[in-house]
Amino acid sequence: MNPTLASSFEKLTFAIKSNNEQSVKNIDISLKSIAEERDPVSVAFLLLSLEDDFQFDEGMFSVIHTAETFDDREYVAGFLNAIPHMLTTAPKWASIVLTRILNSEETKRELIRALVKSNASIKKSVEDLCNRINDQGTDFLSKTVAVLVATK
């Protein structure tokens, strides 16, 4: 990772850990620098920075929106790299990210394509997350079926 990007991620991490009213503004400043670099490795780092305990949802949504600016292949690859860890560190945001992926037909197709080639740990993480989403209601059942098949 280049030094500029590393510095931006350090600032992002500090802003999130501060978890105060100034944090959202500092998150947005850091995200601007990260987005300008356009480095696909950023997607996983962005998603791994999500915190369930962060008290300002708009800050976390800004992180997600920045990750979503990458093309579907880069975004899904970063999501799949991050998901095993996200399930333990930020399960609420992991669920939100997957729900957003499921709501985009193009991104969902890329997820299915990439899942088929993924390792067992990643497949298990996505399967668990789909099941958690389905346990909350049947609204997403039709959207998770193909994804669940791809995890087998």
N, CA, C and O atoms as a GROMACS GRO file, in nm:
protein
  608
    1MET      N    1   0.085  -0.117   0.000
    1MET     CA    2   0.000   0.000   0.000
    1MET      C    3   0.090   0.123   0.000
    1MET      O    4   0.188   0.131   0.073
    2ASN      N    5   0.053   0.218  -0.084
    2ASN     CA    6   0.137   0.338  -0.092
    2ASN      C    7   0.122   0.422   0.036
    2ASN      O    8   0.022   0.412   0.106
    3PRO      N    9   0.223   0.505   0.065
    3PRO     CA   10   0.223   0.582   0.190
    3PRO      C   11   0.104   0.676   0.206
    3PRO      O   12   0.054   0.694   0.317
    4THR      N   13   0.058   0.736   0.097
    4THR     CA   14  -0.056   0.827   0.105
    4THR      C   15  -0.181   0.752   0.147
    4THR      O   16  -0.257   0.798   0.233
    5LEU      N   17  -0.202   0.636   0.086
    5LEU     CA   18  -0.317   0.555   0.120
    5LEU      C   19  -0.308   0.503   0.264
    5LEU      O   20  -0.407   0.505   0.337
    6ALA      N   21  -0.191   0.459   0.304
    6ALA     CA   22  -0.171   0.411   0.441
    6ALA      C   23  -0.202   0.521   0.542
    6ALA      O   24  -0.265   0.496   0.644
    7SER      N   25  -0.157   0.641   0.514
    7SER     CA   26  -0.182   0.755   0.603
    7SER      C   27  -0.332   0.786   0.611
    7SER      O   28  -0.384   0.815   0.718
    8SER      N   29  -0.400   0.778   0.497
    8SER     CA   30  -0.544   0.804   0.495
    8SER      C   31  -0.619   0.700   0.576
    8SER      O   32  -0.715   0.732   0.646
    9PHE      N   33  -0.576   0.575   0.568
    9PHE     CA   34  -0.641   0.471   0.647
    9PHE      C   35  -0.612   0.487   0.796
    9PHE      O   36  -0.698   0.456   0.879
   10GLU      N   37  -0.495   0.533   0.830
   10GLU     CA   38  -0.465   0.561   0.972
   10GLU      C   39  -0.558   0.670   1.024
   10GLU      O   40  -0.609   0.660   1.136
   11LYS      N   41  -0.579   0.773   0.943
   11LYS     CA   42  -0.669   0.883   0.984
   11LYS      C   43  -0.813   0.834   0.993
   11LYS      O   44  -0.886   0.874   1.084
   12LEU      N   45  -0.853   0.748   0.900
   12LEU     CA   46  -0.987   0.692   0.904
   12LEU      C   47  -1.006   0.609   1.032
   12LEU      O   48  -1.107   0.624   1.101
   13THR      N   49  -0.911   0.525   1.062
   13THR     CA   50  -0.918   0.442   1.183
   13THR      C   51  -0.927   0.528   1.308
   13THR      O   52  -1.006   0.500   1.398
   14PHE      N   53  -0.846   0.633   1.314
   14PHE     CA   54  -0.849   0.722   1.429
   14PHE      C   55  -0.985   0.791   1.442
   14PHE      O   56  -1.038   0.804   1.552
   15ALA      N   57  -1.041   0.835   1.328
   15ALA     CA   58  -1.171   0.902   1.331
   15ALA      C   59  -1.280   0.808   1.382
   15ALA      O   60  -1.365   0.849   1.461
   16ILE      N   61  -1.276   0.684   1.338
   16ILE     CA   62  -1.377   0.587   1.382
   16ILE      C   63  -1.358   0.554   1.530
   16ILE      O   64  -1.455   0.547   1.605
   17LYS      N   65  -1.234   0.533   1.571
   17LYS     CA   66  -1.208   0.500   1.712
   17LYS      C   67  -1.244   0.616   1.805
   17LYS      O   68  -1.281   0.594   1.920
   18SER      N   69  -1.234   0.738   1.755
   18SER     CA   70  -1.270   0.855   1.838
   18SER      C   71  -1.418   0.854   1.871
   18SER      O   72  -1.457   0.892   1.981
   19ASN      N   73  -1.501   0.811   1.776
   19ASN     CA   74  -1.644   0.791   1.798
   19ASN      C   75  -1.709   0.912   1.866
   19ASN      O   76  -1.778   0.899   1.967
   20ASN      N   77  -1.686   1.030   1.807
   20ASN     CA   78  -1.747   1.152   1.860
   20ASN      C   79  -1.807   1.234   1.746
   20ASN      O   80  -1.801   1.193   1.630
   21GLU      N   81  -1.864   1.348   1.779
   21GLU     CA   82  -1.933   1.429   1.678
   21GLU      C   83  -1.842   1.473   1.564
   21GLU      O   84  -1.890   1.489   1.452
   22GLN      N   85  -1.717   1.492   1.589
   22GLN     CA   86  -1.622   1.533   1.486
   22GLN      C   87  -1.583   1.415   1.396
   22GLN      O   88  -1.530   1.435   1.286
   23SER      N   89  -1.609   1.295   1.442
   23SER     CA   90  -1.567   1.175   1.369
   23SER      C   91  -1.622   1.168   1.227
   23SER      O   92  -1.549   1.134   1.134
   24VAL      N   93  -1.749   1.200   1.209
   24VAL     CA   94  -1.811   1.188   1.076
   24VAL      C   95  -1.740   1.280   0.977
   24VAL      O   96  -1.711   1.239   0.864
   25LYS      N   97  -1.711   1.402   1.019
   25LYS     CA   98  -1.639   1.495   0.931
   25LYS      C   99  -1.500   1.440   0.900
   25LYS      O  100  -1.456   1.445   0.785
   26ASN      N  101  -1.431   1.390   0.999
   26ASN     CA  102  -1.296   1.335   0.977
   26ASN      C  103  -1.300   1.208   0.892
   26ASN      O  104  -1.208   1.183   0.814
   27ILE      N  105  -1.405   1.128   0.906
   27ILE     CA  106  -1.421   1.010   0.821
   27ILE      C  107  -1.434   1.056   0.676
   27ILE      O  108  -1.366   1.003   0.588
   28ASP      N  109  -1.519   1.154   0.652
   28ASP     CA  110  -1.539   1.202   0.515
   28ASP      C  111  -1.412   1.258   0.454
   28ASP      O  112  -1.386   1.237   0.336
   29ILE      N  113  -1.332   1.327   0.533
   29ILE     CA  114  -1.205   1.380   0.483
   29ILE      C  115  -1.112   1.266   0.445
   29ILE      O  116  -1.048   1.269   0.340
   30SER      N  117  -1.103   1.166   0.530
   30SER     CA  118  -1.018   1.049   0.501
   30SER      C  119  -1.068   0.974   0.379
   30SER      O  120  -0.988   0.931   0.295
   31LEU      N  121  -1.197   0.957   0.369
   31LEU     CA  122  -1.254   0.882   0.256
   31LEU      C  123  -1.229   0.951   0.123
   31LEU      O  124  -1.210   0.885   0.020
   32LYS      N  125  -1.228   1.083   0.124
   32LYS     CA  126  -1.200   1.158   0.001
   32LYS      C  127  -1.060   1.121  -0.051
   32LYS      O  128  -1.043   1.095  -0.170
   33SER      N  129  -0.963   1.118   0.037
   33SER     CA  130  -0.826   1.082  -0.002
   33SER      C  131  -0.818   0.937  -0.049
   33SER      O  132  -0.750   0.906  -0.146
   34ILE      N  133  -0.888   0.849   0.021
   34ILE     CA  134  -0.886   0.707  -0.015
   34ILE      C  135  -0.950   0.687  -0.152
   34ILE      O  136  -0.896   0.613  -0.235
   35ALA      N  137  -1.062   0.751  -0.177
   35ALA     CA  138  -1.131   0.738  -0.306
   35ALA      C  139  -1.046   0.791  -0.421
   35ALA      O  140  -1.048   0.735  -0.531
   36GLU      N  141  -0.972   0.896  -0.396
   36GLU     CA  142  -0.887   0.954  -0.501
   36GLU      C  143  -0.776   0.859  -0.545
   36GLU      O  144  -0.733   0.865  -0.660
   37GLU      N  145  -0.730   0.773  -0.457
   37GLU     CA  146  -0.623   0.680  -0.490
   37GLU      C  147  -0.669   0.569  -0.584
   37GLU      O  148  -0.590   0.517  -0.662
   38ARG      N  149  -0.796   0.531  -0.576
   38ARG     CA  150  -0.857   0.428  -0.663
   38ARG      C  151  -0.782   0.296  -0.659
   38ARG      O  152  -0.771   0.227  -0.761
   39ASP      N  153  -0.731   0.259  -0.544
   39ASP     CA  154  -0.660   0.133  -0.528
   39ASP      C  155  -0.759   0.026  -0.483
   39ASP      O  156  -0.818   0.038  -0.376
   40PRO      N  157  -0.778  -0.080  -0.564
   40PRO     CA  158  -0.876  -0.184  -0.529
   40PRO      C  159  -0.853  -0.249  -0.392
   40PRO      O  160  -0.948  -0.300  -0.333
   41VAL      N  161  -0.731  -0.249  -0.343
   41VAL     CA  162  -0.704  -0.306  -0.210
   41VAL      C  163  -0.781  -0.229  -0.102
   41VAL      O  164  -0.802  -0.280   0.008
   42SER      N  165  -0.821  -0.109  -0.134
   42SER     CA  166  -0.893  -0.025  -0.038
   42SER      C  167  -1.027  -0.083   0.002
   42SER      O  168  -1.072  -0.061   0.115
   43VAL      N  169  -1.092  -0.157  -0.087
   43VAL     CA  170  -1.227  -0.206  -0.057
   43VAL      C  171  -1.227  -0.290   0.070
   43VAL      O  172  -1.307  -0.265   0.160
   44ALA      N  173  -1.140  -0.389   0.078
   44ALA     CA  174  -1.136  -0.475   0.197
   44ALA      C  175  -1.103  -0.392   0.321
   44ALA      O  176  -1.164  -0.411   0.427
   45PHE      N  177  -1.006  -0.302   0.310
   45PHE     CA  178  -0.970  -0.219   0.424
   45PHE      C  179  -1.087  -0.131   0.467
   45PHE      O  180  -1.110  -0.113   0.587
   46LEU      N  181  -1.160  -0.076   0.372
   46LEU     CA  182  -1.276   0.006   0.406
   46LEU      C  183  -1.380  -0.077   0.482
   46LEU      O  184  -1.428  -0.036   0.588
   47LEU      N  185  -1.412  -0.193   0.428
   47LEU     CA  186  -1.514  -0.276   0.492
   47LEU      C  187  -1.469  -0.326   0.629
   47LEU      O  188  -1.550  -0.341   0.721
   48LEU      N  189  -1.341  -0.350   0.642
   48LEU     CA  190  -1.289  -0.394   0.773
   48LEU      C  191  -1.287  -0.281   0.875
   48LEU      O  192  -1.271  -0.305   0.995
   49SER      N  193  -1.303  -0.159   0.830
   49SER     CA  194  -1.305  -0.046   0.924
   49SER      C  195  -1.444  -0.022   0.983
   49SER      O  196  -1.459   0.060   1.074
   50LEU      N  197  -1.545  -0.091   0.932
   50LEU     CA  198  -1.681  -0.074   0.985
   50LEU      C  199  -1.688  -0.121   1.130
   50LEU      O  200  -1.630  -0.224   1.166
   51GLU      N  201  -1.759  -0.046   1.211
   51GLU     CA  202  -1.770  -0.074   1.355
   51GLU      C  203  -1.916  -0.072   1.397
   51GLU      O  204  -1.984   0.029   1.380
   52ASP      N  205  -1.965  -0.181   1.452
   52ASP     CA  206  -2.102  -0.186   1.501
   52ASP      C  207  -2.125  -0.089   1.616
   52ASP      O  208  -2.238  -0.041   1.634
   53ASP      N  209  -2.024  -0.058   1.693
   53ASP     CA  210  -2.039   0.030   1.809
   53ASP      C  211  -2.028   0.178   1.775
   53ASP      O  212  -2.045   0.263   1.862
   54PHE      N  213  -1.998   0.210   1.650
   54PHE     CA  214  -1.987   0.351   1.612
   54PHE      C  215  -2.125   0.415   1.621
   54PHE      O  216  -2.222   0.362   1.567
   55GLN      N  217  -2.135   0.528   1.689
   55GLN     CA  218  -2.266   0.584   1.722
   55GLN      C  219  -2.329   0.671   1.613
   55GLN      O  220  -2.442   0.718   1.630
   56PHE      N  221  -2.259   0.694   1.503
   56PHE     CA  222  -2.311   0.779   1.396
   56PHE      C  223  -2.318   0.698   1.266
   56PHE      O  224  -2.219   0.686   1.194
   57ASP      N  225  -2.437   0.642   1.238
   57ASP     CA  226  -2.452   0.555   1.121
   57ASP      C  227  -2.408   0.622   0.991
   57ASP      O  228  -2.358   0.555   0.901
   58GLU      N  229  -2.427   0.752   0.980
   58GLU     CA  230  -2.391   0.821   0.856
   58GLU      C  231  -2.242   0.807   0.826
   58GLU      O  232  -2.202   0.805   0.709
   59GLY      N  233  -2.160   0.797   0.928
   59GLY     CA  234  -2.017   0.776   0.907
   59GLY      C  235  -1.988   0.639   0.847
   59GLY      O  236  -1.906   0.626   0.757
   60MET      N  237  -2.057   0.537   0.898
   60MET     CA  238  -2.038   0.401   0.846
   60MET      C  239  -2.095   0.389   0.704
   60MET      O  240  -2.038   0.320   0.619
   61PHE      N  241  -2.208   0.457   0.679
   61PHE     CA  242  -2.262   0.454   0.543
   61PHE      C  243  -2.169   0.525   0.445
   61PHE      O  244  -2.161   0.487   0.329
   62SER      N  245  -2.100   0.627   0.490
   62SER     CA  246  -2.001   0.693   0.403
   62SER      C  247  -1.890   0.597   0.366
   62SER      O  248  -1.843   0.597   0.252
   63VAL      N  249  -1.848   0.514   0.460
   63VAL     CA  250  -1.745   0.413   0.432
   63VAL      C  251  -1.798   0.314   0.327
   63VAL      O  252  -1.728   0.283   0.231
   64ILE      N  253  -1.920   0.267   0.346
   64ILE     CA  254  -1.979   0.173   0.251
   64ILE      C  255  -1.993   0.237   0.113
   64ILE      O  256  -1.958   0.175   0.012
   65HIS      N  257  -2.042   0.359   0.108
   65HIS     CA  258  -2.059   0.427  -0.021
   65HIS      C  259  -1.926   0.442  -0.094
   65HIS      O  260  -1.921   0.430  -0.216
   66THR      N  261  -1.820   0.468  -0.021
   66THR     CA  262  -1.689   0.478  -0.084
   66THR      C  263  -1.646   0.343  -0.141
   66THR      O  264  -1.594   0.336  -0.252
   67ALA      N  265  -1.668   0.235  -0.066
   67ALA     CA  266  -1.635   0.101  -0.116
   67ALA      C  267  -1.717   0.069  -0.241
   67ALA      O  268  -1.667   0.004  -0.333
   68GLU      N  269  -1.840   0.113  -0.243
   68GLU     CA  270  -1.929   0.085  -0.356
   68GLU      C  271  -1.892   0.162  -0.483
   68GLU      O  272  -1.945   0.132  -0.590
   69THR      N  273  -1.803   0.259  -0.473
   69THR     CA  274  -1.763   0.332  -0.593
   69THR      C  275  -1.669   0.251  -0.682
   69THR      O  276  -1.648   0.286  -0.798
   70PHE      N  277  -1.613   0.144  -0.629
   70PHE     CA  278  -1.528   0.057  -0.708
   70PHE      C  279  -1.615  -0.030  -0.799
   70PHE      O  280  -1.733  -0.050  -0.770
   71ASP      N  281  -1.556  -0.080  -0.908
   71ASP     CA  282  -1.638  -0.164  -0.995
   71ASP      C  283  -1.676  -0.292  -0.922
   71ASP      O  284  -1.615  -0.328  -0.821
   72ASP      N  285  -1.778  -0.359  -0.974
   72ASP     CA  286  -1.834  -0.474  -0.903
   72ASP      C  287  -1.730  -0.582  -0.875
   72ASP      O  288  -1.732  -0.643  -0.768
   73ARG      N  289  -1.642  -0.607  -0.968
   73ARG     CA  290  -1.541  -0.712  -0.949
   73ARG      C  291  -1.450  -0.677  -0.830
   73ARG      O  292  -1.424  -0.762  -0.745
   74GLU      N  293  -1.403  -0.553  -0.825
   74GLU     CA  294  -1.316  -0.508  -0.715
   74GLU      C  295  -1.393  -0.504  -0.583
   74GLU      O  296  -1.341  -0.543  -0.478
   75TYR      N  297  -1.516  -0.456  -0.589
   75TYR     CA  298  -1.598  -0.444  -0.468
   75TYR      C  299  -1.627  -0.582  -0.409
   75TYR      O  300  -1.610  -0.604  -0.289
   76VAL      N  301  -1.669  -0.675  -0.493
   76VAL     CA  302  -1.701  -0.810  -0.444
   76VAL      C  303  -1.575  -0.880  -0.394
   76VAL      O  304  -1.580  -0.948  -0.292
   77ALA      N  305  -1.464  -0.866  -0.464
   77ALA     CA  306  -1.339  -0.927  -0.418
   77ALA      C  307  -1.301  -0.875  -0.280
   77ALA      O  308  -1.262  -0.952  -0.192
   78GLY      N  309  -1.313  -0.745  -0.260
   78GLY     CA  310  -1.284  -0.686  -0.129
   78GLY      C  311  -1.381  -0.735  -0.022
   78GLY      O  312  -1.341  -0.763   0.091
   79PHE      N  313  -1.508  -0.743  -0.057
   79PHE     CA  314  -1.608  -0.794   0.036
   79PHE      C  315  -1.577  -0.937   0.077
   79PHE      O  316  -1.581  -0.970   0.195
   80LEU      N  317  -1.545  -1.021  -0.020
   80LEU     CA  318  -1.517  -1.162   0.011
   80LEU      C  319  -1.391  -1.176   0.096
   80LEU      O  320  -1.384  -1.263   0.183
   81ASN      N  321  -1.292  -1.092   0.071
   81ASN     CA  322  -1.171  -1.096   0.155
   81ASN      C  323  -1.200  -1.052   0.298
   81ASN      O  324  -1.139  -1.102   0.392
   82ALA      N  325  -1.292  -0.960   0.313
   82ALA     CA  326  -1.320  -0.902   0.445
   82ALA      C  327  -1.424  -0.980   0.525
   82ALA      O  328  -1.423  -0.976   0.648
   83ILE      N  329  -1.514  -1.051   0.458
   83ILE     CA  330  -1.632  -1.105   0.526
   83ILE      C  331  -1.602  -1.201   0.641
   83ILE      O  332  -1.672  -1.194   0.742
   84PRO      N  333  -1.505  -1.290   0.633
   84PRO     CA  334  -1.484  -1.377   0.750
   84PRO      C  335  -1.454  -1.297   0.878
   84PRO      O  336  -1.501  -1.333   0.986
   85HIS      N  337  -1.377  -1.192   0.865
   85HIS     CA  338  -1.343  -1.110   0.981
   85HIS      C  339  -1.461  -1.020   1.021
   85HIS      O  340  -1.489  -1.002   1.140
   86MET      N  341  -1.530  -0.965   0.922
   86MET     CA  342  -1.644  -0.876   0.950
   86MET      C  343  -1.753  -0.946   1.030
   86MET      O  344  -1.820  -0.883   1.112
   87LEU      N  345  -1.771  -1.074   1.006
   87LEU     CA  346  -1.876  -1.148   1.077
   87LEU      C  347  -1.855  -1.146   1.228
   87LEU      O  348  -1.951  -1.151   1.304
   88THR      N  349  -1.731  -1.139   1.270
   88THR     CA  350  -1.704  -1.136   1.414
   88THR      C  351  -1.687  -0.993   1.466
   88THR      O  352  -1.722  -0.966   1.581
   89THR      N  353  -1.635  -0.903   1.384
   89THR     CA  354  -1.607  -0.768   1.434
   89THR      C  355  -1.720  -0.669   1.409
   89THR      O  356  -1.737  -0.574   1.486
   90ALA      N  357  -1.798  -0.690   1.304
   90ALA     CA  358  -1.905  -0.596   1.270
   90ALA      C  359  -2.020  -0.668   1.200
   90ALA      O  360  -2.050  -0.639   1.084
   91PRO      N  361  -2.085  -0.762   1.269
   91PRO     CA  362  -2.189  -0.841   1.203
   91PRO      C  363  -2.308  -0.757   1.154
   91PRO      O  364  -2.367  -0.790   1.051
   92LYS      N  365  -2.340  -0.651   1.224
   92LYS     CA  366  -2.451  -0.564   1.179
   92LYS      C  367  -2.418  -0.504   1.043
   92LYS      O  368  -2.500  -0.507   0.951
   93TRP      N  369  -2.297  -0.449   1.030
   93TRP     CA  370  -2.259  -0.385   0.905
   93TRP      C  371  -2.232  -0.488   0.796
   93TRP      O  372  -2.254  -0.460   0.678
   94ALA      N  373  -2.185  -0.606   0.833
   94ALA     CA  374  -2.167  -0.713   0.733
   94ALA      C  375  -2.301  -0.746   0.670
   94ALA      O  376  -2.311  -0.764   0.549
   95SER      N  377  -2.404  -0.754   0.753
   95SER     CA  378  -2.538  -0.783   0.704
   95SER      C  379  -2.590  -0.672   0.613
   95SER      O  380  -2.651  -0.698   0.509
   96ILE      N  381  -2.565  -0.549   0.650
   96ILE     CA  382  -2.607  -0.434   0.569
   96ILE      C  383  -2.536  -0.437   0.434
   96ILE      O  384  -2.598  -0.415   0.331
   97VAL      N  385  -2.407  -0.462   0.435
   97VAL     CA  386  -2.331  -0.466   0.309
   97VAL      C  387  -2.384  -0.577   0.219
   97VAL      O  388  -2.406  -0.554   0.100
   98LEU      N  389  -2.405  -0.696   0.273
   98LEU     CA  390  -2.456  -0.805   0.190
   98LEU      C  391  -2.596  -0.774   0.140
   98LEU      O  392  -2.629  -0.803   0.025
   99THR      N  393  -2.679  -0.715   0.223
   99THR     CA  394  -2.813  -0.676   0.179
   99THR      C  395  -2.807  -0.580   0.061
   99THR      O  396  -2.885  -0.592  -0.033
  100ARG      N  397  -2.715  -0.487   0.066
  100ARG     CA  398  -2.699  -0.391  -0.044
  100ARG      C  399  -2.650  -0.462  -0.170
  100ARG      O  400  -2.693  -0.429  -0.281
  101ILE      N  401  -2.562  -0.559  -0.154
  101ILE     CA  402  -2.516  -0.638  -0.269
  101ILE      C  403  -2.633  -0.715  -0.328
  101ILE      O  404  -2.649  -0.719  -0.450
  102LEU      N  405  -2.714  -0.776  -0.245
  102LEU     CA  406  -2.829  -0.854  -0.292
  102LEU      C  407  -2.932  -0.768  -0.364
  102LEU      O  408  -3.005  -0.818  -0.450
  103ASN      N  409  -2.937  -0.640  -0.331
  103ASN     CA  410  -3.032  -0.549  -0.395
  103ASN      C  411  -2.986  -0.499  -0.532
  103ASN      O  412  -3.062  -0.431  -0.601
  104SER      N  413  -2.865  -0.530  -0.572
  104SER     CA  414  -2.814  -0.494  -0.704
  104SER      C  415  -2.793  -0.621  -0.785
  104SER      O  416  -2.707  -0.703  -0.752
  105GLU      N  417  -2.871  -0.639  -0.889
  105GLU     CA  418  -2.862  -0.762  -0.968
  105GLU      C  419  -2.721  -0.783  -1.025
  105GLU      O  420  -2.670  -0.895  -1.025
  106GLU      N  421  -2.660  -0.676  -1.074
  106GLU     CA  422  -2.526  -0.688  -1.132
  106GLU      C  423  -2.423  -0.729  -1.027
  106GLU      O  424  -2.340  -0.817  -1.050
  107THR      N  425  -2.429  -0.665  -0.911
  107THR     CA  426  -2.333  -0.695  -0.805
  107THR      C  427  -2.359  -0.834  -0.749
  107THR      O  428  -2.265  -0.906  -0.716
  108LYS      N  429  -2.484  -0.873  -0.738
  108LYS     CA  430  -2.518  -1.007  -0.689
  108LYS      C  431  -2.464  -1.113  -0.787
  108LYS      O  432  -2.411  -1.215  -0.743
  109ARG      N  433  -2.477  -1.090  -0.917
  109ARG     CA  434  -2.423  -1.184  -1.016
  109ARG      C  435  -2.271  -1.198  -1.001
  109ARG      O  436  -2.217  -1.309  -1.010
  110GLU      N  437  -2.204  -1.087  -0.977
  110GLU     CA  438  -2.059  -1.091  -0.956
  110GLU      C  439  -2.025  -1.167  -0.828
  110GLU      O  440  -1.928  -1.242  -0.825
  111LEU      N  441  -2.105  -1.148  -0.724
  111LEU     CA  442  -2.084  -1.221  -0.599
  111LEU      C  443  -2.096  -1.371  -0.623
  111LEU      O  444  -2.012  -1.449  -0.577
  112ILE      N  445  -2.198  -1.413  -0.694
  112ILE     CA  446  -2.218  -1.555  -0.722
  112ILE      C  447  -2.101  -1.610  -0.802
  112ILE      O  448  -2.050  -1.717  -0.772
  113ARG      N  449  -2.059  -1.536  -0.905
  113ARG     CA  450  -1.946  -1.580  -0.988
  113ARG      C  451  -1.820  -1.596  -0.904
  113ARG      O  452  -1.749  -1.695  -0.918
  114ALA      N  453  -1.792  -1.499  -0.818
  114ALA     CA  454  -1.671  -1.502  -0.737
  114ALA      C  455  -1.680  -1.607  -0.626
  114ALA      O  456  -1.579  -1.669  -0.591
  115LEU      N  457  -1.798  -1.628  -0.572
  115LEU     CA  458  -1.816  -1.726  -0.464
  115LEU      C  459  -1.781  -1.867  -0.510
  115LEU      O  460  -1.720  -1.944  -0.435
  116VAL      N  461  -1.818  -1.900  -0.631
  116VAL     CA  462  -1.792  -2.034  -0.684
  116VAL      C  463  -1.644  -2.067  -0.677
  116VAL      O  464  -1.606  -2.182  -0.656
  117LYS      N  465  -1.559  -1.966  -0.695
  117LYS     CA  466  -1.414  -1.984  -0.696
  117LYS      C  467  -1.349  -1.960  -0.560
  117LYS      O  468  -1.228  -1.972  -0.546
  118SER      N  469  -1.429  -1.925  -0.460
  118SER     CA  470  -1.375  -1.888  -0.328
  118SER      C  471  -1.344  -2.011  -0.244
  118SER      O  472  -1.390  -2.121  -0.271
  119ASN      N  473  -1.262  -1.988  -0.141
  119ASN     CA  474  -1.228  -2.098  -0.050
  119ASN      C  475  -1.342  -2.127   0.046
  119ASN      O  476  -1.438  -2.051   0.055
  120ALA      N  477  -1.330  -2.238   0.116
  120ALA     CA  478  -1.437  -2.287   0.204
  120ALA      C  479  -1.470  -2.188   0.316
  120ALA      O  480  -1.586  -2.173   0.352
  121SER      N  481  -1.370  -2.121   0.370
  121SER     CA  482  -1.392  -2.025   0.479
  121SER      C  483  -1.479  -1.908   0.433
  121SER      O  484  -1.571  -1.867   0.504
  122ILE      N  485  -1.451  -1.857   0.317
  122ILE     CA  486  -1.530  -1.746   0.263
  122ILE      C  487  -1.671  -1.793   0.232
  122ILE      O  488  -1.768  -1.725   0.265
  123LYS      N  489  -1.683  -1.909   0.170
  123LYS     CA  490  -1.816  -1.963   0.139
  123LYS      C  491  -1.898  -1.981   0.266
  123LYS      O  492  -2.017  -1.947   0.270
  124LYS      N  493  -1.837  -2.034   0.369
  124LYS     CA  494  -1.906  -2.056   0.497
  124LYS      C  495  -1.950  -1.923   0.558
  124LYS      O  496  -2.060  -1.912   0.611
  125SER      N  497  -1.866  -1.823   0.550
  125SER     CA  498  -1.900  -1.691   0.604
  125SER      C  499  -2.020  -1.631   0.531
  125SER      O  500  -2.110  -1.577   0.594
  126VAL      N  501  -2.020  -1.640   0.400
  126VAL     CA  502  -2.132  -1.585   0.323
  126VAL      C  503  -2.259  -1.665   0.349
  126VAL      O  504  -2.368  -1.609   0.362
  127GLU      N  505  -2.245  -1.797   0.357
  127GLU     CA  506  -2.360  -1.882   0.389
  127GLU      C  507  -2.419  -1.843   0.525
  127GLU      O  508  -2.541  -1.826   0.537
  128ASP      N  509  -2.335  -1.828   0.626
  128ASP     CA  510  -2.381  -1.790   0.759
  128ASP      C  511  -2.452  -1.655   0.757
  128ASP      O  512  -2.556  -1.636   0.820
  129LEU      N  513  -2.395  -1.562   0.682
  129LEU     CA  514  -2.454  -1.428   0.676
  129LEU      C  515  -2.588  -1.431   0.602
  129LEU      O  516  -2.683  -1.364   0.644
  130CYS      N  517  -2.598  -1.507   0.494
  130CYS     CA  518  -2.727  -1.522   0.425
  130CYS      C  519  -2.831  -1.581   0.519
  130CYS      O  520  -2.945  -1.537   0.522
  131ASN      N  521  -2.791  -1.681   0.594
  131ASN     CA  522  -2.885  -1.744   0.688
  131ASN      C  523  -2.928  -1.647   0.797
  131ASN      O  524  -3.044  -1.649   0.839
  132ARG      N  525  -2.838  -1.563   0.844
  132ARG     CA  526  -2.875  -1.461   0.944
  132ARG      C  527  -2.977  -1.364   0.886
  132ARG      O  528  -3.073  -1.325   0.953
  133ILE      N  529  -2.955  -1.325   0.762
  133ILE     CA  530  -3.049  -1.234   0.696
  133ILE      C  531  -3.185  -1.302   0.680
  133ILE      O  532  -3.289  -1.241   0.707
  134ASN      N  533  -3.184  -1.426   0.638
  134ASN     CA  534  -3.309  -1.500   0.619
  134ASN      C  535  -3.381  -1.526   0.751
  134ASN      O  536  -3.504  -1.533   0.754
  135ASP      N  537  -3.306  -1.541   0.860
  135ASP     CA  538  -3.366  -1.564   0.991
  135ASP      C  539  -3.446  -1.443   1.040
  135ASP      O  540  -3.535  -1.456   1.124
  136GLN      N  541  -3.414  -1.326   0.986
  136GLN     CA  542  -3.483  -1.204   1.029
  136GLN      C  543  -3.614  -1.183   0.954
  136GLN      O  544  -3.694  -1.098   0.991
  137GLY      N  545  -3.637  -1.259   0.849
  137GLY     CA  546  -3.760  -1.248   0.772
  137GLY      C  547  -3.742  -1.309   0.634
  137GLY      O  548  -3.630  -1.339   0.592
  138THR      N  549  -3.852  -1.326   0.565
  138THR     CA  550  -3.847  -1.393   0.434
  138THR      C  551  -3.826  -1.296   0.318
  138THR      O  552  -3.824  -1.339   0.203
  139ASP      N  553  -3.812  -1.168   0.346
  139ASP     CA  554  -3.801  -1.069   0.241
  139ASP      C  555  -3.686  -1.096   0.143
  139ASP      O  556  -3.699  -1.069   0.024
  140PHE      N  557  -3.576  -1.147   0.193
  140PHE     CA  558  -3.458  -1.166   0.109
  140PHE      C  559  -3.438  -1.310   0.066
  140PHE      O  560  -3.338  -1.341   0.000
  141LEU      N  561  -3.528  -1.398   0.102
  141LEU     CA  562  -3.513  -1.540   0.069
  141LEU      C  563  -3.490  -1.562  -0.080
  141LEU      O  564  -3.402  -1.638  -0.119
  142SER      N  565  -3.569  -1.496  -0.163
  142SER     CA  566  -3.554  -1.514  -0.308
  142SER      C  567  -3.421  -1.459  -0.359
  142SER      O  568  -3.370  -1.503  -0.462
  143LYS      N  569  -3.365  -1.362  -0.287
  143LYS     CA  570  -3.238  -1.303  -0.330
  143LYS      C  571  -3.118  -1.382  -0.280
  143LYS      O  572  -3.009  -1.371  -0.336
  144THR      N  573  -3.137  -1.462  -0.175
  144THR     CA  574  -3.024  -1.536  -0.119
  144THR      C  575  -3.011  -1.677  -0.174
  144THR      O  576  -2.906  -1.739  -0.158
  145VAL      N  577  -3.115  -1.729  -0.238
  145VAL     CA  578  -3.113  -1.870  -0.283
  145VAL      C  579  -2.994  -1.897  -0.374
  145VAL      O  580  -2.919  -1.991  -0.350
  146ALA      N  581  -2.976  -1.818  -0.477
  146ALA     CA  582  -2.865  -1.841  -0.571
  146ALA      C  583  -2.730  -1.822  -0.503
  146ALA      O  584  -2.634  -1.893  -0.534
  147VAL      N  585  -2.722  -1.729  -0.412
  147VAL     CA  586  -2.597  -1.705  -0.338
  147VAL      C  587  -2.567  -1.827  -0.251
  147VAL      O  588  -2.453  -1.873  -0.245
  148LEU      N  589  -2.668  -1.880  -0.183
  148LEU     CA  590  -2.650  -1.998  -0.099
  148LEU      C  591  -2.606  -2.118  -0.183
  148LEU      O  592  -2.522  -2.197  -0.140
  149VAL      N  593  -2.662  -2.133  -0.300
  149VAL     CA  594  -2.622  -2.243  -0.389
  149VAL      C  595  -2.474  -2.228  -0.426
  149VAL      O  596  -2.400  -2.327  -0.431
  150ALA      N  597  -2.430  -2.106  -0.451
  150ALA     CA  598  -2.291  -2.082  -0.488
  150ALA      C  599  -2.193  -2.112  -0.375
  150ALA      O  600  -2.073  -2.130  -0.399
  151THR      N  601  -2.243  -2.118  -0.252
  151THR     CA  602  -2.154  -2.148  -0.139
  151THR      C  603  -2.130  -2.297  -0.124
  151THR      O  604  -2.047  -2.338  -0.042
  152LYS      N  605  -2.199  -2.378  -0.198
  152LYS     CA  606  -2.186  -2.525  -0.186
  152LYS      C  607  -2.075  -2.578  -0.275
  152LYS      O  608  -2.050  -2.699  -0.278
   0.00000   0.00000   0.00000
